[in-house]
Amino acid sequence: MSYLGKLYGKTVIDNSDSDELANDYKVELEYYQIKKETGSKPYGIKIVKTNVGNSVMNIEEKVIEDICDNIEDTSKLLNIFVSGKVTPIIADDVLDDLKKTQVI
């Protein structure tokens, strides 16, 4: 599926967030606001996670389409994701919880 994407925000997870991470290891997270050309809920999000440590780089990506019908709700959702440092692997669970509590 083709969509337009715009970088919304970035954050980092490092050893200040978790004692389990080595000093030279960090996780960079980028959050994008995406929009499809058609559909009743054209807005969505994309999360790009980059692990950097021990001279190895690993990139993981998650695209969730058809979430919101307006840009304001998408921005609200992205604010929650950025502040909570939501990773691609838990994005669906967080989104489900937000829907249950009617945040979005």
C-alpha positions in Angstrom: 0.0 0.0 0.0 1.2 3.5 -0.9 1.1 6.2 1.7 2.7 9.6 2.6 4.8 9.7 5.7 6.0 12.6 7.9 8.5 12.3 10.8 6.6 13.1 14.0 9.2 12.5 16.7 12.2 10.6 17.9 13.3 9.2 21.3 16.1 7.0 22.6 16.1 4.1 25.1 19.4 3.5 26.8 20.9 2.4 30.1 19.2 5.4 31.8 15.9 3.7 31.0 16.9 0.1 31.9 19.7 -1.3 34.0 19.6 -4.4 31.8 21.1 -2.4 28.8 24.9 -2.2 28.4 26.5 1.2 28.6 27.2 1.3 24.8 23.8 0.0 23.8 20.9 2.2 22.8 17.6 1.9 20.9 16.6 4.8 18.7 12.9 5.1 18.0 11.4 7.2 15.2 7.7 7.8 14.8 6.0 8.8 11.6 2.5 10.0 10.8 1.3 8.3 7.7 -1.7 9.0 5.4 -3.2 6.9 2.7 -4.8 8.6 -0.3 -8.1 6.8 0.3 -10.2 5.2 3.0 -12.5 6.2 5.8 -9.6 6.1 8.3 -6.6 7.3 6.2 -4.3 8.1 9.0 -1.9 5.7 10.7 1.6 5.5 12.3 4.9 3.9 11.5 7.6 3.1 14.1 11.2 2.5 13.2 13.4 1.0 15.9 17.2 0.9 15.4 19.3 -1.1 17.9 22.9 0.1 18.1 25.5 -1.7 20.2 28.5 -4.0 20.0 29.2 -2.7 16.4 25.9 -4.2 15.3 22.9 -2.4 13.9 19.4 -4.0 13.7 16.4 -2.2 12.3 12.8 -3.1 13.0 9.7 -1.4 11.5 6.0 -1.5 12.2 3.3 0.2 10.1 -0.2 0.4 11.5 -2.7 1.7 9.0 -6.4 2.7 9.3 -6.3 4.0 12.9 -7.7 7.5 12.7 -10.0 9.5 10.5 -8.3 12.9 11.4 -4.9 14.3 11.9 -5.6 15.5 15.5 -6.4 12.0 16.8 -3.3 10.7 15.1 -1.1 13.4 16.7 -2.6 12.6 20.1 -1.8 8.9 19.6 1.8 9.7 18.4 2.3 11.9 21.5 1.4 8.9 23.7 3.7 6.6 21.7 6.7 9.0 21.8 6.4 9.8 25.5 5.9 6.1 26.4 8.8 5.0 24.1 6.5 2.5 22.5 8.5 -0.1 20.4 7.2 -1.9 17.3 6.7 -5.2 19.1 4.3 -3.7 21.7 2.6 -1.1 19.5 -0.5 -3.3 18.8 -1.0 -4.0 22.5 -0.7 -0.4 23.4 -3.1 0.6 20.7 -5.6 -2.0 21.8 -5.4 -0.7 25.4 -5.9 2.9 24.2 -9.0 1.9 22.2 -10.5 0.1 25.2 -10.0 3.2 27.4 -11.4 5.3 24.6 -8.3 7.5 24.4 -8.5 7.3 20.6 
